[in-house]
Amino acid sequence: MKYLTFLLITLLSLASSCQKEDMPPTDGHKNIFRCKVNGVEWTPHCISDFFGCSAIDCQYYKGSGTIEFHVLQQYEGHLTDQYISIYKYQAISGDNLIQKTSGYEYSDHAKVSPCGYYNLDTSKIRRLTILNIDTINHLIEGTFEFTAYDRNISCEDTVSITDGYFDVEYRF
């Protein structure tokens, strides 16, 4: 019993005398996504609920090179939610042409229905430039710009998305 008590005291003394190496402080990766919508600064924002929220959802599938963004701007008490969606199959480092999604590339819920849902204008610039893909840390960085038109022709509206930049964590 004396031996066991001695061993326990020795182990506790050694454990308490060990110092951990100071680790450099990190804030983790901060997801950055910004652009201008018709010349006005636009950044993601969402209203947190019981489950939290994430205004930026980026998916990258290494096998096919598919990149997909769904980004939300939502504020408390406003019915002006806006979404930006970007899709590219077989994306490569450098310049890529943004492809049409199965839904819409931009939406603005402040518009009176049936207006406010915009499709990619394939006759205009629609560039997605991949600057860096870090498959170890699941980070992707790049720039983008495109023009979209309201899919309801009677609305006669277009939206210009310019000066787009992202440096985000991706899923998959």
Summary of the structure (lengths in Angstrom):
residues: 172
radius of gyration: 23.7
end to end distance: 54.4
largest distance: 90.8
contacts: 432
relative contact order: 0.19
helix: 11%
strand: 46%
